[in-house]
Amino acid sequence: MTNESPVAPKSQLENFLTHLVDQLDACGFLRNAPKRPGMVRNLRHLFQRGEVTEQELRTLHGVVTELAIGRRQRGRLEKDMQDP
């Protein structure tokens, strides 16, 4: 228990990491194919190194989701600006 939130089970951490990598792929962050495996491995190690709590994972999911929503909204705005 950390900050009154239990340590997240590995399944929740894996779910978050999948969410993160999916969104990083979607925004083009992982577009460099030769470097992609190492970048994903580094991100995984970063989060697997410590004991991430359930609350911390919920916060991180929210951050990734908001970034994805912002990217989609920005794409719609840019498209609207291009349409006469």
Buried (B, 14 or more C-beta within 10 A) or exposed (E): EBEEBEBBEEEBBBBBBEBBBEBBEEEEEBEEEEEBEEBBEEBBEEBEEEEBBBBBBBEBBEEBEEBBEEBEEEEEEEEEEEEE
